[in-house]
Amino acid sequence: MVRISQEKVNTIKSNILSHLFEIFPRALFTAEIAKSEARDEEFTKSIMFDLKGKGLVILIKQNKKGIKYLKRMRWRLTNKAYNAYKQHQG
């Protein structure tokens, strides 16, 4: 397995957050995020959990009808992170 530098990981995280900001308040599945970043789903999932730990993204565990996902995960930017990005943009 190829090691990725911390600088590249930070760039990937930044790209993911930027993409989630653009589509806010929509949520994306891990597979959709991985596809947009051309990365492996497991690698993307580990990045998403890291961002969740920092309070930047929210894990959505159920669909709009309230049915819990068994294997899929959807992610959305937190309101706090969205407001921070919005202030930075404007």
ROFI-598576 format. One record per atom (N, C-alpha, C, O): residue number from 1; atom name; x, y, z; residue in one letter. Coordinates in steps of 0.2 Angstrom, whole numbers, m for minus. Layout:
residues N
(NUM CA (X Y Z) A)
...
end
This chain:
residues 90
(1 N (4 m6 0) M)
(1 CA (0 0 0) M)
(1 C (4 6 0) M)
(1 O (9 7 4) M)
(2 N (3 11 m4) V)
(2 CA (7 17 m5) V)
(2 C (5 22 1) V)
(2 O (m1 23 3) V)
(3 N (10 25 4) R)
(3 CA (9 30 9) R)
(3 C (8 36 6) R)
(3 O (11 38 1) R)
(4 N (3 40 9) I)
(4 CA (1 47 7) I)
(4 C (4 52 12) I)
(4 O (3 51 18) I)
(5 N (7 57 9) S)
(5 CA (10 62 14) S)
(5 C (4 66 17) S)
(5 O (m2 66 15) S)
(6 N (6 68 23) Q)
(6 CA (0 72 27) Q)
(6 C (m2 78 23) Q)
(6 O (m8 80 24) Q)
(7 N (2 81 19) E)
(7 CA (0 87 15) E)
(7 C (m5 85 10) E)
(7 O (m10 89 9) E)
(8 N (m4 79 7) K)
(8 CA (m9 77 2) K)
(8 C (m16 75 6) K)
(8 O (m21 76 3) K)
(9 N (m15 72 12) V)
(9 CA (m21 70 15) V)
(9 C (m25 76 17) V)
(9 O (m31 77 17) V)
(10 N (m22 82 19) N)
(10 CA (m25 88 21) N)
(10 C (m28 91 15) N)
(10 O (m33 94 16) N)
(11 N (m25 91 9) T)
(11 CA (m28 93 3) T)
(11 C (m34 89 1) T)
(11 O (m39 92 m1) T)
(12 N (m34 83 2) I)
(12 CA (m40 79 1) I)
(12 C (m46 81 6) I)
(12 O (m51 81 4) I)
(13 N (m44 82 12) K)
(13 CA (m49 84 17) K)
(13 C (m52 91 15) K)
(13 O (m58 92 15) K)
(14 N (m48 95 13) S)
(14 CA (m50 102 11) S)
(14 C (m55 101 5) S)
(14 O (m60 105 5) S)
(15 N (m53 97 0) N)
(15 CA (m57 96 m6) N)
(15 C (m64 93 m4) N)
(15 O (m69 95 m7) N)
(16 N (m64 88 0) I)
(16 CA (m70 85 3) I)
(16 C (m75 91 6) I)
(16 O (m81 91 5) I)
(17 N (m72 94 11) L)
(17 CA (m76 100 14) L)
(17 C (m78 105 9) L)
(17 O (m84 107 10) L)
(18 N (m74 107 4) S)
(18 CA (m76 112 m1) S)
(18 C (m82 109 m5) S)
(18 O (m87 113 m6) S)
(19 N (m82 103 m7) H)
(19 CA (m87 99 m11) H)
(19 C (m94 99 m6) H)
(19 O (m99 100 m9) H)
(20 N (m93 97 0) L)
(20 CA (m99 97 4) L)
(20 C (m102 104 6) L)
(20 O (m108 105 6) L)
(21 N (m98 109 6) F)
(21 CA (m100 116 6) F)
(21 C (m104 118 0) F)
(21 O (m109 121 1) F)
(22 N (m102 116 m6) E)
(22 CA (m105 118 m12) E)
(22 C (m112 115 m12) E)
(22 O (m117 118 m15) E)
(23 N (m113 109 m10) I)
(23 CA (m120 106 m10) I)
(23 C (m124 106 m4) I)
(23 O (m129 103 m4) I)
(24 N (m121 110 1) F)
(24 CA (m125 110 7) F)
(24 C (m132 112 6) F)
(24 O (m133 117 2) F)
(25 N (m137 110 9) P)
(25 CA (m137 105 15) P)
(25 C (m138 98 13) P)
(25 O (m139 93 17) P)
(26 N (m137 96 6) R)
(26 CA (m137 89 4) R)
(26 C (m132 85 7) R)
(26 O (m127 88 9) R)
(27 N (m133 79 8) A)
(27 CA (m128 74 11) A)
(27 C (m126 69 6) A)
(27 O (m130 67 1) A)
(28 N (m120 67 6) L)
(28 CA (m117 62 1) L)
(28 C (m115 56 4) L)
(28 O (m113 56 10) L)
(29 N (m116 50 1) F)
(29 CA (m114 44 3) F)
(29 C (m106 44 2) F)
(29 O (m103 47 m2) F)
(30 N (m103 39 6) T)
(30 CA (m96 39 6) T)
(30 C (m93 37 m1) T)
(30 O (m88 40 m3) T)
(31 N (m97 33 m4) A)
(31 CA (m95 31 m11) A)
(31 C (m95 36 m16) A)
(31 O (m91 37 m20) A)
(32 N (m100 41 m15) E)
(32 CA (m100 47 m19) E)
(32 C (m94 52 m18) E)
(32 O (m91 54 m23) E)
(33 N (m93 52 m12) I)
(33 CA (m87 57 m10) I)
(33 C (m80 53 m13) I)
(33 O (m76 57 m15) I)
(34 N (m80 47 m12) A)
(34 CA (m74 43 m14) A)
(34 C (m73 44 m22) A)
(34 O (m68 45 m24) A)
(35 N (m79 44 m25) K)
(35 CA (m79 44 m33) K)
(35 C (m76 51 m35) K)
(35 O (m73 52 m39) K)
(36 N (m79 56 m31) S)
(36 CA (m77 63 m33) S)
(36 C (m70 65 m32) S)
(36 O (m67 69 m35) S)
(37 N (m67 61 m27) E)
(37 CA (m60 62 m25) E)
(37 C (m55 57 m29) E)
(37 O (m49 58 m28) E)
(38 N (m58 52 m32) A)
(38 CA (m54 47 m35) A)
(38 C (m50 43 m30) A)
(38 O (m44 42 m31) A)
(39 N (m53 42 m25) R)
(39 CA (m50 38 m19) R)
(39 C (m54 32 m17) R)
(39 O (m60 31 m19) R)
(40 N (m51 27 m14) D)
(40 CA (m54 21 m11) D)
(40 C (m59 23 m6) D)
(40 O (m58 28 m2) D)
(41 N (m64 19 m6) E)
(41 CA (m70 20 m1) E)
(41 C (m67 20 6) E)
(41 O (m69 23 11) E)
(42 N (m63 15 8) E)
(42 CA (m61 14 15) E)
(42 C (m56 19 17) E)
(42 O (m57 22 22) E)
(43 N (m52 22 12) F)
(43 CA (m48 28 14) F)
(43 C (m52 34 15) F)
(43 O (m51 38 20) F)
(44 N (m57 35 11) T)
(44 CA (m62 40 11) T)
(44 C (m66 40 18) T)
(44 O (m67 45 21) T)
(45 N (m68 34 20) K)
(45 CA (m72 33 26) K)
(45 C (m67 35 32) K)
(45 O (m70 38 37) K)
(46 N (m61 33 32) S)
(46 CA (m56 35 37) S)
(46 C (m56 42 38) S)
(46 O (m55 45 43) S)
(47 N (m55 46 32) I)
(47 CA (m55 53 32) I)
(47 C (m61 56 35) I)
(47 O (m61 61 39) I)
(48 N (m67 53 33) M)
(48 CA (m73 56 35) M)
(48 C (m74 55 43) M)
(48 O (m76 60 46) M)
(49 N (m72 50 46) F)
(49 CA (m72 49 53) F)
(49 C (m67 54 56) F)
(49 O (m69 56 62) F)
(50 N (m62 55 53) D)
(50 CA (m57 60 56) D)
(50 C (m60 67 56) D)
(50 O (m60 71 61) D)
(51 N (m64 69 51) L)
(51 CA (m67 75 50) L)
(51 C (m73 75 55) L)
(51 O (m74 81 58) L)
(52 N (m76 70 56) K)
(52 CA (m82 69 61) K)
(52 C (m79 71 68) K)
(52 O (m82 74 72) K)
(53 N (m73 68 70) G)
(53 CA (m70 69 76) G)
(53 C (m68 76 77) G)
(53 O (m68 78 83) G)
(54 N (m67 80 72) K)
(54 CA (m65 87 73) K)
(54 C (m71 91 73) K)
(54 O (m71 97 73) K)
(55 N (m77 88 72) G)
(55 CA (m84 92 72) G)
(55 C (m85 96 66) G)
(55 O (m89 100 66) G)
(56 N (m82 93 60) L)
(56 CA (m84 97 54) L)
(56 C (m89 94 49) L)
(56 O (m92 97 45) L)
(57 N (m90 87 50) V)
(57 CA (m95 84 47) V)
(57 C (m100 80 51) V)
(57 O (m98 78 57) V)
(58 N (m106 78 49) I)
(58 CA (m111 74 53) I)
(58 C (m112 68 49) I)
(58 O (m113 68 43) I)
(59 N (m112 62 53) L)
(59 CA (m114 56 50) L)
(59 C (m122 55 50) L)
(59 O (m124 55 56) L)
(60 N (m125 54 44) I)
(60 CA (m132 53 44) I)
(60 C (m133 45 44) I)
(60 O (m131 42 39) I)
(61 N (m137 42 48) K)
(61 CA (m137 35 49) K)
(61 C (m144 32 46) K)
(61 O (m145 26 46) K)
(62 N (m148 37 44) Q)
(62 CA (m155 34 42) Q)
(62 C (m157 39 36) Q)
(62 O (m155 44 35) Q)
(63 N (m162 36 32) N)
(63 CA (m164 39 26) N)
(63 C (m170 44 28) N)
(63 O (m172 45 34) N)
(64 N (m173 47 23) K)
(64 CA (m178 52 25) K)
(64 C (m184 49 28) K)
(64 O (m188 53 31) K)
(65 N (m185 43 27) K)
(65 CA (m191 39 30) K)
(65 C (m190 37 37) K)
(65 O (m194 34 40) K)
(66 N (m184 38 39) G)
(66 CA (m182 35 46) G)
(66 C (m179 28 46) G)
(66 O (m178 26 52) G)
(67 N (m178 25 40) I)
(67 CA (m176 18 40) I)
(67 C (m168 19 41) I)
(67 O (m165 22 37) I)
(68 N (m165 15 46) K)
(68 CA (m158 15 47) K)
(68 C (m154 12 41) K)
(68 O (m157 6 38) K)
(69 N (m149 15 39) Y)
(69 CA (m144 11 34) Y)
(69 C (m141 6 37) Y)
(69 O (m138 6 43) Y)
(70 N (m140 0 34) L)
(70 CA (m136 m6 37) L)
(70 C (m129 m5 35) L)
(70 O (m125 m7 40) L)
(71 N (m127 m3 29) K)
(71 CA (m120 m3 27) K)
(71 C (m118 4 24) K)
(71 O (m112 5 24) K)
(72 N (m122 8 23) R)
(72 CA (m121 14 19) R)
(72 C (m120 20 24) R)
(72 O (m123 19 30) R)
(73 N (m116 25 23) M)
(73 CA (m116 31 27) M)
(73 C (m116 37 23) M)
(73 O (m113 37 17) M)
(74 N (m120 42 25) R)
(74 CA (m121 48 22) R)
(74 C (m117 53 26) R)
(74 O (m118 53 32) R)
(75 N (m115 58 23) W)
(75 CA (m111 64 27) W)
(75 C (m113 71 24) W)
(75 O (m115 72 19) W)
(76 N (m113 75 29) R)
(76 CA (m115 82 28) R)
(76 C (m111 87 32) R)
(76 O (m109 85 38) R)
(77 N (m110 92 30) L)
(77 CA (m106 98 33) L)
(77 C (m110 100 40) L)
(77 O (m116 100 39) L)
(78 N (m107 101 45) T)
(78 CA (m110 103 51) T)
(78 C (m112 111 50) T)
(78 O (m109 114 46) T)
(79 N (m117 113 53) N)
(79 CA (m119 120 52) N)
(79 C (m114 125 54) N)
(79 O (m113 130 51) N)
(80 N (m110 123 60) K)
(80 CA (m105 127 62) K)
(80 C (m99 128 57) K)
(80 O (m97 133 55) K)
(81 N (m97 122 54) A)
(81 CA (m92 122 48) A)
(81 C (m95 126 42) A)
(81 O (m91 129 39) A)
(82 N (m101 125 40) Y)
(82 CA (m104 129 35) Y)
(82 C (m104 136 36) Y)
(82 O (m102 140 31) Y)
(83 N (m106 138 42) N)
(83 CA (m105 146 43) N)
(83 C (m98 148 43) N)
(83 O (m97 154 41) N)
(84 N (m93 144 45) A)
(84 CA (m86 146 45) A)
(84 C (m84 147 38) A)
(84 O (m81 152 36) A)
(85 N (m86 142 34) Y)
(85 CA (m84 142 26) Y)
(85 C (m87 148 23) Y)
(85 O (m84 152 19) Y)
(86 N (m94 150 25) K)
(86 CA (m97 155 22) K)
(86 C (m94 162 23) K)
(86 O (m94 166 19) K)
(87 N (m92 163 30) Q)
(87 CA (m89 169 32) Q)
(87 C (m82 170 28) Q)
(87 O (m80 175 26) Q)
(88 N (m79 164 27) H)
(88 CA (m72 164 24) H)
(88 C (m73 166 16) H)
(88 O (m69 169 14) H)
(89 N (m78 164 13) Q)
(89 CA (m80 165 6) Q)
(89 C (m82 172 5) Q)
(89 O (m80 175 0) Q)
(90 N (m86 175 10) G)
(90 CA (m88 182 9) G)
(90 C (m84 187 11) G)
(90 O (m86 193 11) G)
end
